[in-house]
Amino acid sequence: MFRLLCCCCVSSDNPSERQPLLQPGSPSEVTEPESARQTPSAHNNAPTVKRNGKLMMKRVNVAELDQRFTDMAEIFNEQQKHYEAMVGHIRKLKQSCDSTDVDSLAFAECIGKIRKEQETTYRVSLKMKGYDFSLMLDPVGPGGETEEEPLPPRLQSAQNECRGISDSAKATISKGAKLLQLISWLLQSNSQMVELVKGAAETYQDQGRLNNNLEENMKEVRRAKELSLGYRQQAEKVYTEAAQMAGIAT
């Protein structure tokens, strides 16, 4: 368990240490910057969709540790980006179905609505193979025979959104697994990191400043773990729902 260090630590006034280890302009940058320092919801009807912004890390002046914190921040930001993409695809799919419950991540009702509306013109189904699922729309003629013709724009859009949900949910889970490995290493190595940071300090004041930076980083690590587990849990719920629609036992 993380323990507070020397009570006489001096806070840093160095602006460079307050900058994210990931510089602006990376692929993980999002449009609504908010702190990642919030607790995720575990409910499918209350998705964690507003936790935007880069994970903030401070430098501890130990190259190996700074690199590990940077790696963790990169993977977390990428996972967050995929999670938000998954939420966005689900919202667009439900909006196309005129769903009033756009804040929920459940989308089976929307697929059922498409199936009912198109029952005389398309055989609508959800196909799942491994971690990939897709919306199948097979046109049916008046006599029941299959007819090849372009999909209407609304159905093409629904098919594209389902593909996007699948891809982003898979990436959310994949990034979460990698992130957990890094986070576990950081949490288990706390005492060793304290000694390394202590050895990197040239003065007593530096020691207090770097200890504070390490403490702040570890707080962010714990919060990132909570958020990441929430993202992964929501993505797994999406897969469970997709498997049920595809007729696969879970």
Backbone as CSV, one residue per row, in Angstrom:
resi,resn,N_x,N_y,N_z,CA_x,CA_y,CA_z,C_x,C_y,C_z
1,MET,0.853,-1.190,0.000,0.000,0.000,0.000,0.884,1.234,0.000
2,PHE,0.447,2.230,-0.751,1.229,3.464,-0.873,1.222,4.214,0.453
3,ARG,2.391,4.641,0.900,2.507,5.385,2.151,3.006,6.797,1.876
4,LEU,2.482,7.731,2.650,2.946,9.111,2.523,4.391,9.201,2.967
5,LEU,5.156,10.037,2.279,6.560,10.152,2.587,6.785,11.347,3.503
6,CYS,7.974,11.870,3.517,8.387,12.931,4.443,7.390,14.081,4.478
7,CYS,6.967,14.469,5.662,5.936,15.503,5.786,6.473,16.881,5.474
8,CYS,7.796,17.014,5.322,8.345,18.339,5.055,8.702,18.506,3.591
9,CYS,8.057,17.708,2.722,8.335,17.805,1.287,7.961,19.179,0.780
10,VAL,8.772,19.700,-0.130,8.556,21.044,-0.683,7.918,20.932,-2.043
11,SER,6.826,21.632,-2.267,6.152,21.566,-3.564,6.986,22.262,-4.613
12,SER,6.803,21.805,-5.854,7.614,22.340,-6.951,6.977,23.560,-7.562
13,ASP,7.806,24.560,-7.862,7.340,25.728,-8.601,7.850,25.706,-10.029
14,ASN,8.412,24.583,-10.417,8.973,24.467,-11.763,7.868,24.115,-12.744
15,PRO,7.490,25.018,-13.646,6.373,24.755,-14.567,6.579,23.522,-15.403
16,SER,7.823,23.185,-15.740,8.060,22.042,-16.621,7.647,20.741,-15.979
17,GLU,7.670,20.677,-14.619,7.294,19.444,-13.954,5.787,19.291,-13.851
18,ARG,5.071,20.344,-14.163,3.616,20.275,-14.112,3.016,19.987,-15.477
19,GLN,3.855,19.791,-16.466,3.371,19.491,-17.797,3.172,17.997,-17.937
20,PRO,2.212,17.552,-18.781,2.047,16.115,-19.001,3.275,15.549,-19.675
21,LEU,3.628,14.320,-19.301,4.743,13.663,-19.975,4.436,13.471,-21.450
22,LEU,3.149,13.369,-21.770,2.738,13.318,-23.168,2.472,14.735,-23.628
23,GLN,3.143,15.176,-24.651,2.981,16.550,-25.096,1.735,16.699,-25.959
24,PRO,1.145,17.902,-26.028,-0.055,18.128,-26.841,0.183,17.752,-28.288
25,GLY,-0.886,17.240,-28.893,-0.805,16.884,-30.303,-0.647,15.404,-30.538
26,SER,-0.595,14.604,-29.458,-0.489,13.163,-29.642,-1.831,12.620,-30.081
27,PRO,-1.878,11.385,-30.647,-3.137,10.826,-31.138,-4.188,10.685,-30.074
28,SER,-3.796,10.683,-28.796,-4.778,10.459,-27.748,-5.469,11.738,-27.294
29,GLU,-5.178,12.855,-27.924,-5.790,14.115,-27.519,-7.273,14.087,-27.830
30,VAL,-8.095,14.607,-26.922,-9.535,14.578,-27.098,-10.075,15.992,-27.136
31,THR,-11.378,16.117,-27.367,-11.952,17.416,-27.663,-12.487,18.143,-26.450
32,GLU,-12.749,17.432,-25.338,-13.295,18.088,-24.170,-12.377,17.832,-22.985
33,PRO,-11.309,18.642,-22.826,-10.338,18.352,-21.782,-10.934,18.436,-20.382
34,GLU,-10.951,17.304,-19.676,-11.314,17.227,-18.280,-10.320,16.321,-17.617
35,SER,-10.183,16.433,-16.312,-9.226,15.596,-15.604,-9.670,14.153,-15.615
36,ALA,-8.696,13.242,-15.629,-8.997,11.818,-15.507,-9.132,11.442,-14.043
37,ARG,-9.171,12.430,-13.159,-9.200,12.166,-11.729,-10.640,12.028,-11.237
38,GLN,-11.457,11.187,-11.888,-12.828,10.990,-11.467,-13.078,9.505,-11.337
39,THR,-14.091,9.172,-10.555,-14.398,7.763,-10.320,-15.368,7.269,-11.362
40,PRO,-15.092,6.127,-12.012,-15.955,5.640,-13.077,-17.224,5.020,-12.543
41,SER,-18.270,5.047,-13.335,-19.495,4.345,-12.997,-19.422,2.938,-13.536
42,ALA,-19.929,1.990,-12.780,-19.890,0.602,-13.216,-21.212,0.178,-13.821
43,HIS,-22.158,1.100,-13.965,-23.481,0.741,-14.465,-23.563,0.962,-15.965
44,ASN,-24.212,0.020,-16.633,-24.325,0.099,-18.080,-25.192,1.272,-18.511
45,ASN,-26.085,1.719,-17.618,-26.961,2.840,-17.981,-26.383,4.173,-17.541
46,ALA,-25.145,4.164,-17.068,-24.482,5.413,-16.695,-23.029,5.344,-17.125
47,PRO,-22.766,5.367,-18.430,-21.406,5.181,-18.936,-20.492,6.336,-18.542
48,THR,-19.199,6.017,-18.396,-18.227,7.037,-18.038,-17.734,7.718,-19.304
49,VAL,-18.522,8.640,-19.828,-18.219,9.225,-21.125,-17.627,10.625,-21.023
50,LYS,-17.503,11.190,-19.816,-17.048,12.569,-19.701,-15.679,12.685,-19.040
51,ARG,-14.942,11.586,-18.970,-13.628,11.626,-18.349,-12.565,11.816,-19.411
52,ASN,-12.586,12.964,-20.035,-11.659,13.245,-21.110,-10.400,13.917,-20.580
53,GLY,-9.362,13.924,-21.406,-8.149,14.623,-21.045,-6.989,13.689,-20.828
54,LYS,-5.803,14.205,-21.028,-4.608,13.392,-20.881,-4.323,13.117,-19.408
55,LEU,-3.737,11.974,-19.174,-3.278,11.653,-17.831,-2.051,12.505,-17.527
56,MET,-2.073,13.204,-16.410,-0.984,14.106,-16.059,0.053,13.393,-15.205
57,MET,1.296,13.469,-15.605,2.395,12.856,-14.859,3.501,13.879,-14.645
58,LYS,4.163,13.794,-13.505,5.295,14.668,-13.204,6.595,13.878,-13.298
59,ARG,7.649,14.570,-13.597,8.947,13.925,-13.739,9.572,13.674,-12.366
60,VAL,10.227,12.517,-12.255,10.894,12.161,-11.006,12.411,12.088,-11.181
61,ASN,12.896,12.451,-12.364,14.328,12.530,-12.650,15.048,11.186,-12.572
62,VAL,14.307,10.094,-12.754,14.890,8.762,-12.923,14.408,8.275,-14.280
63,ALA,15.319,8.150,-15.231,14.944,7.911,-16.624,14.020,6.702,-16.783
64,GLU,14.357,5.596,-16.129,13.543,4.384,-16.273,12.131,4.600,-15.755
65,LEU,12.005,5.272,-14.617,10.684,5.508,-14.041,9.884,6.507,-14.866
66,ASP,10.541,7.583,-15.311,9.844,8.544,-16.161,9.313,7.864,-17.417
67,GLN,10.098,6.925,-17.974,9.664,6.221,-19.181,8.463,5.322,-18.885
68,ARG,8.493,4.649,-17.736,7.358,3.787,-17.394,6.089,4.589,-17.155
69,PHE,6.221,5.723,-16.487,5.048,6.581,-16.291,4.536,7.100,-17.640
70,THR,5.467,7.433,-18.536,5.077,7.894,-19.868,4.348,6.789,-20.633
71,ASP,4.893,5.581,-20.591,4.262,4.447,-21.275,2.859,4.202,-20.744
72,MET,2.725,4.258,-19.424,1.409,4.035,-18.830,0.416,5.102,-19.273
73,ALA,0.865,6.366,-19.284,-0.018,7.459,-19.697,-0.435,7.309,-21.154
74,GLU,0.497,6.904,-22.008,0.183,6.717,-23.425,-0.884,5.649,-23.613
75,ILE,-0.699,4.508,-22.949,-1.652,3.410,-23.115,-3.007,3.775,-22.525
76,PHE,-2.998,4.450,-21.374,-4.270,4.875,-20.785,-5.007,5.820,-21.718
77,ASN,-4.299,6.798,-22.263,-4.937,7.758,-23.163,-5.477,7.080,-24.411
78,GLU,-4.749,6.070,-24.915,-5.229,5.331,-26.075,-6.480,4.525,-25.728
79,GLN,-6.470,3.884,-24.562,-7.652,3.126,-24.152,-8.849,4.048,-23.993
80,GLN,-8.626,5.204,-23.369,-9.705,6.166,-23.191,-10.268,6.616,-24.544
81,LYS,-9.373,6.827,-25.491,-9.795,7.239,-26.834,-10.682,6.163,-27.472
82,HIS,-10.292,4.900,-27.356,-11.095,3.814,-27.936,-12.435,3.671,-27.215
83,TYR,-12.409,3.836,-25.895,-13.650,3.747,-25.131,-14.633,4.831,-25.566
84,GLU,-14.125,6.052,-25.692,-14.995,7.151,-26.099,-15.514,6.952,-27.518
85,ALA,-14.690,6.342,-28.376,-15.148,6.026,-29.736,-16.278,5.001,-29.683
86,MET,-16.145,3.992,-28.833,-17.199,2.983,-28.677,-18.507,3.623,-28.235
87,VAL,-18.421,4.502,-27.242,-19.614,5.197,-26.764,-20.220,6.035,-27.884
88,GLY,-19.377,6.707,-28.657,-19.864,7.542,-29.754,-20.588,6.731,-30.820
89,HIS,-20.043,5.573,-31.180,-20.697,4.719,-32.187,-22.053,4.220,-31.684
90,ILE,-22.118,3.853,-30.408,-23.393,3.380,-29.857,-24.421,4.504,-29.867
91,ARG,-24.003,5.692,-29.514,-24.937,6.830,-29.511,-25.460,7.113,-30.913
92,LYS,-24.563,7.090,-31.900,-24.992,7.361,-33.273,-25.945,6.278,-33.768
93,LEU,-25.656,5.030,-33.428,-26.548,3.935,-33.821,-27.928,4.133,-33.215
94,LYS,-27.977,4.475,-31.934,-29.267,4.633,-31.266,-30.009,5.881,-31.750
95,GLN,-29.256,6.912,-32.093,-29.902,8.104,-32.651,-30.532,7.789,-34.005
96,SER,-29.861,6.946,-34.785,-30.409,6.571,-36.093,-31.678,5.736,-35.955
97,CYS,-31.843,5.109,-34.777,-33.045,4.318,-34.512,-34.088,5.119,-33.743
98,ASP,-33.822,6.420,-33.591,-34.727,7.301,-32.849,-34.907,6.849,-31.401
99,SER,-33.827,6.308,-30.813,-33.886,5.884,-29.423,-33.810,7.095,-28.517
100,THR,-34.620,7.094,-27.464,-34.614,8.216,-26.517,-33.577,8.008,-25.417
101,ASP,-33.084,6.786,-25.272,-32.130,6.466,-24.215,-30.718,6.401,-24.793
102,VAL,-30.216,7.544,-25.264,-28.923,7.559,-25.947,-27.755,7.500,-24.979
103,ASP,-28.000,7.676,-23.676,-26.906,7.660,-22.711,-26.563,6.260,-22.220
104,SER,-27.375,5.289,-22.553,-27.090,3.909,-22.172,-26.226,3.245,-23.236
105,LEU,-25.400,2.283,-22.814,-24.575,1.552,-23.772,-25.270,0.315,-24.320
106,ALA,-26.471,0.026,-23.851,-27.227,-1.108,-24.373,-27.777,-0.756,-25.757
107,PHE,-27.587,-1.647,-26.739,-28.058,-1.341,-28.097,-28.882,-2.467,-28.718
108,ALA,-29.234,-3.494,-27.947,-30.031,-4.610,-28.473,-31.406,-4.140,-28.933
109,GLU,-31.995,-3.212,-28.178,-33.321,-2.706,-28.541,-33.293,-2.049,-29.915
110,CYS,-32.196,-1.349,-30.203,-32.060,-0.678,-31.490,-31.984,-1.694,-32.625
111,ILE,-31.200,-2.753,-32.433,-31.107,-3.794,-33.461,-32.452,-4.469,-33.653
112,GLY,-33.158,-4.690,-32.555,-34.492,-5.297,-32.647,-35.457,-4.406,-33.413
113,LYS,-35.337,-3.112,-33.225,-36.204,-2.174,-33.935,-35.922,-2.202,-35.432
114,ILE,-34.648,-2.269,-35.799,-34.285,-2.368,-37.220,-34.833,-3.661,-37.804
115,ARG,-34.705,-4.740,-37.064,-35.198,-6.037,-37.543,-36.701,-5.993,-37.796
116,LYS,-37.433,-5.374,-36.878,-38.896,-5.310,-37.018,-39.299,-4.421,-38.183
117,GLU,-38.633,-3.274,-38.307,-38.970,-2.337,-39.373,-38.655,-2.902,-40.756
118,GLN,-37.621,-3.736,-40.844,-37.153,-4.219,-42.137,-37.512,-5.673,-42.410
119,GLU,-38.424,-6.247,-41.621,-38.688,-7.680,-41.716,-39.195,-8.119,-43.088
120,THR,-39.799,-7.226,-43.836,-40.312,-7.611,-45.166,-39.290,-7.367,-46.274
121,THR,-38.210,-6.673,-45.952,-37.239,-6.345,-47.001,-35.827,-6.867,-46.722
122,TYR,-35.471,-7.075,-45.420,-34.126,-7.547,-45.080,-34.171,-8.568,-43.950
123,ARG,-33.318,-9.549,-44.049,-33.085,-10.448,-42.921,-31.969,-9.817,-42.085
124,VAL,-32.342,-9.341,-40.914,-31.418,-8.601,-40.053,-30.898,-9.515,-38.949
125,SER,-29.596,-9.577,-38.811,-29.007,-10.407,-37.757,-27.655,-9.834,-37.349
126,LEU,-27.207,-10.245,-36.180,-25.881,-9.852,-35.712,-25.006,-11.107,-35.723
127,LYS,-23.930,-11.044,-36.451,-23.001,-12.167,-36.551,-21.764,-11.870,-35.714
128,MET,-21.290,-12.885,-35.011,-20.135,-12.700,-34.142,-19.124,-13.807,-34.376
129,LYS,-17.855,-13.402,-34.530,-16.766,-14.352,-34.690,-15.590,-13.855,-33.874
130,GLY,-15.260,-14.576,-32.812,-14.203,-14.120,-31.926,-14.601,-12.824,-31.256
131,TYR,-13.746,-11.814,-31.372,-14.044,-10.501,-30.802,-14.581,-9.537,-31.850
132,ASP,-15.013,-10.046,-32.971,-15.567,-9.206,-34.030,-17.043,-9.532,-34.225
133,PHE,-17.859,-8.500,-34.287,-19.263,-8.711,-34.619,-19.704,-7.670,-35.641
134,SER,-20.724,-8.005,-36.402,-21.189,-7.124,-37.470,-22.684,-7.299,-37.681
135,LEU,-23.291,-6.252,-38.215,-24.720,-6.267,-38.519,-24.910,-6.757,-39.944
136,MET,-25.632,-7.858,-40.093,-25.885,-8.453,-41.407,-27.262,-8.025,-41.893
137,LEU,-27.321,-7.558,-43.119,-28.567,-7.095,-43.723,-28.702,-7.751,-45.094
138,ASP,-29.416,-8.857,-45.138,-29.599,-9.599,-46.384,-30.957,-9.262,-46.991
139,PRO,-30.966,-8.601,-48.158,-32.243,-8.210,-48.778,-33.054,-9.428,-49.220
140,VAL,-34.362,-9.337,-49.082,-35.263,-10.429,-49.443,-36.334,-9.894,-50.369
141,GLY,-36.544,-10.573,-51.491,-37.556,-10.174,-52.465,-38.944,-10.601,-52.037
142,PRO,-39.952,-10.241,-52.827,-41.340,-10.561,-52.495,-41.580,-12.052,-52.295
143,GLY,-40.875,-12.898,-53.033,-41.066,-14.335,-52.908,-40.143,-14.989,-51.905
144,GLY,-39.374,-14.181,-51.166,-38.474,-14.727,-50.177,-37.059,-14.910,-50.678
145,GLU,-36.859,-14.714,-52.001,-35.521,-14.900,-52.540,-34.648,-13.689,-52.222
146,THR,-33.336,-13.925,-52.174,-32.397,-12.859,-51.895,-32.146,-12.028,-53.140
147,GLU,-32.158,-10.717,-52.964,-31.903,-9.804,-54.070,-30.703,-8.926,-53.731
148,GLU,-29.790,-8.801,-54.669,-28.616,-7.953,-54.456,-28.926,-6.525,-54.896
149,GLU,-28.862,-5.595,-53.948,-29.072,-4.193,-54.259,-28.400,-3.361,-53.175
150,PRO,-28.056,-2.109,-53.470,-27.375,-1.267,-52.480,-28.250,-1.040,-51.252
151,LEU,-27.605,-0.963,-50.102,-28.334,-0.689,-48.871,-28.786,0.764,-48.826
152,PRO,-29.964,1.038,-48.274,-30.364,2.423,-48.036,-29.353,3.090,-47.099
153,PRO,-29.146,4.397,-47.225,-28.147,5.100,-46.394,-28.320,4.862,-44.896
154,ARG,-29.548,4.820,-44.415,-29.794,4.643,-42.978,-29.294,3.287,-42.500
155,LEU,-29.521,2.259,-43.309,-29.072,0.918,-42.929,-27.558,0.780,-43.094
156,GLN,-27.009,1.434,-44.111,-25.558,1.421,-44.290,-24.877,2.072,-43.097
157,SER,-25.482,3.173,-42.614,-24.936,3.854,-41.453,-24.988,2.961,-40.213
158,ALA,-26.110,2.263,-40.020,-26.243,1.363,-38.870,-25.206,0.247,-38.928
159,GLN,-24.966,-0.266,-40.119,-23.963,-1.316,-40.293,-22.561,-0.791,-39.965
160,ASN,-22.255,0.406,-40.415,-20.951,1.010,-40.129,-20.762,1.274,-38.638
161,GLU,-21.817,1.727,-37.978,-21.711,2.004,-36.541,-21.487,0.709,-35.760
162,CYS,-22.151,-0.362,-36.153,-21.938,-1.653,-35.483,-20.499,-2.121,-35.647
163,ARG,-19.958,-1.918,-36.834,-18.553,-2.282,-37.060,-17.642,-1.432,-36.173
164,GLY,-17.979,-0.151,-36.048,-17.190,0.732,-35.190,-17.286,0.347,-33.724
165,ILE,-18.461,-0.055,-33.273,-18.629,-0.511,-31.896,-17.738,-1.720,-31.634
166,SER,-17.750,-2.660,-32.566,-16.943,-3.869,-32.421,-15.457,-3.552,-32.343
167,ASP,-14.977,-2.747,-33.275,-13.537,-2.430,-33.334,-13.074,-1.679,-32.080
168,SER,-13.847,-0.693,-31.654,-13.420,0.116,-30.510,-13.561,-0.642,-29.190
169,ALA,-14.557,-1.507,-29.080,-14.688,-2.326,-27.869,-13.516,-3.291,-27.753
170,LYS,-13.130,-3.883,-28.871,-11.988,-4.808,-28.871,-10.705,-4.079,-28.477
171,ALA,-10.499,-2.877,-29.006,-9.300,-2.108,-28.678,-9.303,-1.666,-27.219
172,THR,-10.481,-1.338,-26.685,-10.583,-0.943,-25.288,-10.135,-2.070,-24.367
173,ILE,-10.560,-3.270,-24.663,-10.183,-4.422,-23.844,-8.709,-4.749,-24.005
174,SER,-8.209,-4.683,-25.226,-6.804,-4.999,-25.493,-5.872,-4.025,-24.772
175,LYS,-6.151,-2.734,-24.883,-5.318,-1.730,-24.215,-5.407,-1.870,-22.702
176,GLY,-6.570,-2.267,-22.214,-6.740,-2.434,-20.781,-5.851,-3.519,-20.215
177,ALA,-5.688,-4.604,-20.968,-4.833,-5.700,-20.507,-3.374,-5.251,-20.412
178,LYS,-2.899,-4.508,-21.409,-1.518,-4.014,-21.394,-1.323,-3.006,-20.267
179,LEU,-2.321,-2.144,-20.095,-2.228,-1.115,-19.066,-2.147,-1.730,-17.676
180,LEU,-2.927,-2.769,-17.432,-2.939,-3.402,-16.122,-1.570,-3.959,-15.757
181,GLN,-0.847,-4.477,-16.731,0.497,-4.990,-16.471,1.425,-3.876,-15.992
182,LEU,1.386,-2.737,-16.671,2.224,-1.607,-16.278,1.831,-1.058,-14.909
183,ILE,0.550,-0.934,-14.683,0.068,-0.407,-13.405,0.464,-1.339,-12.267
184,SER,0.340,-2.637,-12.478,0.699,-3.605,-11.446,2.173,-3.482,-11.078
185,TRP,3.019,-3.311,-12.105,4.456,-3.162,-11.836,4.713,-1.915,-11.002
186,LEU,4.071,-0.812,-11.361,4.283,0.443,-10.648,3.816,0.346,-9.195
187,LEU,2.664,-0.266,-8.980,2.134,-0.370,-7.620,2.976,-1.300,-6.761
188,GLN,3.488,-2.363,-7.354,4.291,-3.321,-6.597,5.717,-2.826,-6.342
189,SER,6.154,-1.846,-7.122,7.535,-1.370,-7.019,7.645,-0.044,-6.286
190,ASN,6.632,0.299,-5.524,6.615,1.626,-4.906,7.824,1.873,-3.998
191,SER,8.143,0.929,-3.131,9.252,1.143,-2.200,10.582,1.281,-2.937
192,GLN,10.769,0.480,-3.984,12.000,0.590,-4.773,12.082,1.935,-5.485
193,MET,10.946,2.407,-5.965,10.934,3.695,-6.659,11.285,4.839,-5.707
194,VAL,10.814,4.736,-4.470,11.137,5.766,-3.479,12.651,5.872,-3.310
195,GLU,13.328,4.732,-3.236,14.789,4.736,-3.067,15.492,5.292,-4.304
196,LEU,15.005,4.922,-5.484,15.606,5.432,-6.710,15.468,6.947,-6.816
197,VAL,14.291,7.438,-6.485,14.049,8.878,-6.542,14.898,9.596,-5.504
198,LYS,15.023,9.000,-4.335,15.858,9.585,-3.284,17.307,9.710,-3.747
199,GLY,17.800,8.664,-4.444,19.168,8.686,-4.933,19.384,9.676,-6.056
200,ALA,18.309,10.054,-6.741,18.433,10.989,-7.866,18.465,12.433,-7.411
201,ALA,18.092,12.673,-6.153,18.039,14.047,-5.641,19.436,14.534,-5.265
202,GLU,19.767,15.732,-5.699,21.071,16.304,-5.390,21.069,17.070,-4.077
203,THR,19.926,17.574,-3.692,19.822,18.333,-2.450,18.600,17.851,-1.670
204,TYR,18.531,18.263,-0.409,17.386,17.911,0.424,16.096,18.481,-0.155
205,GLN,16.188,19.688,-0.686,15.012,20.311,-1.301,14.572,19.524,-2.528
206,ASP,15.539,19.095,-3.337,15.212,18.268,-4.502,14.527,16.981,-4.077
207,GLN,15.009,16.387,-2.998,14.421,15.138,-2.520,12.947,15.321,-2.173
208,GLY,12.633,16.421,-1.462,11.241,16.680,-1.117,10.383,16.915,-2.345
209,ARG,10.923,17.678,-3.288,10.179,17.975,-4.523,9.920,16.717,-5.341
210,LEU,10.948,15.891,-5.506,10.796,14.673,-6.307,9.906,13.647,-5.606
211,ASN,9.984,13.593,-4.288,9.080,12.704,-3.550,7.629,13.113,-3.765
212,ASN,7.379,14.424,-3.744,6.022,14.922,-4.010,5.564,14.536,-5.411
213,ASN,6.469,14.668,-6.374,6.128,14.295,-7.749,5.772,12.825,-7.846
214,LEU,6.564,11.995,-7.159,6.292,10.553,-7.182,4.950,10.246,-6.538
215,GLU,4.657,10.893,-5.428,3.369,10.695,-4.764,2.210,11.056,-5.699
216,GLU,2.340,12.206,-6.372,1.286,12.630,-7.292,1.119,11.628,-8.440
217,ASN,2.228,11.134,-8.945,2.159,10.145,-10.032,1.453,8.880,-9.578
218,MET,1.747,8.435,-8.359,1.134,7.201,-7.883,-0.366,7.383,-7.632
219,LYS,-0.763,8.581,-7.237,-2.197,8.857,-7.114,-2.867,8.740,-8.477
220,GLU,-2.187,9.280,-9.498,-2.734,9.193,-10.851,-2.778,7.751,-11.338
221,VAL,-1.783,6.972,-10.964,-1.760,5.558,-11.343,-2.983,4.838,-10.773
222,ARG,-3.290,5.094,-9.515,-4.446,4.437,-8.891,-5.760,4.880,-9.536
223,ARG,-5.847,6.158,-9.829,-7.074,6.640,-10.478,-7.196,6.084,-11.888
224,ALA,-6.062,6.006,-12.586,-6.085,5.429,-13.934,-6.526,3.976,-13.889
225,LYS,-6.104,3.264,-12.866,-6.512,1.862,-12.730,-8.022,1.749,-12.580
226,GLU,-8.600,2.602,-11.740,-10.048,2.573,-11.543,-10.786,2.882,-12.836
227,LEU,-10.351,3.932,-13.527,-11.001,4.311,-14.776,-10.856,3.217,-15.820
228,SER,-9.646,2.670,-15.943,-9.383,1.649,-16.953,-10.238,0.411,-16.733
229,LEU,-10.358,-0.006,-15.483,-11.203,-1.163,-15.182,-12.658,-0.874,-15.531
230,GLY,-13.085,0.376,-15.310,-14.452,0.752,-15.687,-14.656,0.706,-17.188
231,TYR,-13.676,1.213,-17.952,-13.769,1.162,-19.410,-13.860,-0.280,-19.892
232,ARG,-12.992,-1.121,-19.347,-12.963,-2.514,-19.781,-14.268,-3.234,-19.419
233,GLN,-14.792,-2.939,-18.236,-16.041,-3.562,-17.817,-17.177,-3.196,-18.767
234,GLN,-17.243,-1.921,-19.160,-18.291,-1.495,-20.086,-18.130,-2.167,-21.449
235,ALA,-16.893,-2.288,-21.922,-16.655,-2.944,-23.209,-17.047,-4.416,-23.146
236,GLU,-16.788,-5.067,-22.023,-17.165,-6.467,-21.870,-18.681,-6.631,-21.863
237,LYS,-19.388,-5.652,-21.276,-20.852,-5.699,-21.297,-21.378,-5.575,-22.722
238,VAL,-20.705,-4.748,-23.528,-21.094,-4.615,-24.935,-20.934,-5.951,-25.645
239,TYR,-19.832,-6.646,-25.382,-19.614,-7.954,-26.002,-20.635,-8.974,-25.530
240,THR,-20.995,-8.928,-24.258,-22.001,-9.857,-23.733,-23.333,-9.648,-24.442
241,GLU,-23.702,-8.393,-24.620,-24.962,-8.095,-25.297,-24.908,-8.520,-26.764
242,ALA,-23.784,-8.276,-27.414,-23.630,-8.689,-28.812,-23.712,-10.208,-28.940
243,ALA,-23.092,-10.934,-28.016,-23.128,-12.389,-28.059,-24.542,-12.908,-27.884
244,GLN,-25.310,-12.282,-27.006,-26.697,-12.680,-26.810,-27.515,-12.443,-28.062
245,MET,-27.295,-11.313,-28.712,-28.022,-11.040,-29.961,-27.628,-12.009,-31.069
246,ALA,-26.380,-12.456,-31.032,-25.895,-13.388,-32.053,-26.268,-14.828,-31.732
247,GLY,-26.890,-15.034,-30.583,-27.312,-16.380,-30.203,-26.198,-17.231,-29.649
248,ILE,-25.164,-16.563,-29.102,-24.036,-17.288,-28.509,-24.196,-17.265,-26.998
249,ALA,-24.120,-18.429,-26.376,-24.260,-18.531,-24.919,-23.075,-17.857,-24.263
250,THR,-23.314,-17.101,-23.181,-22.250,-16.439,-22.442,-22.279,-16.840,-20.981
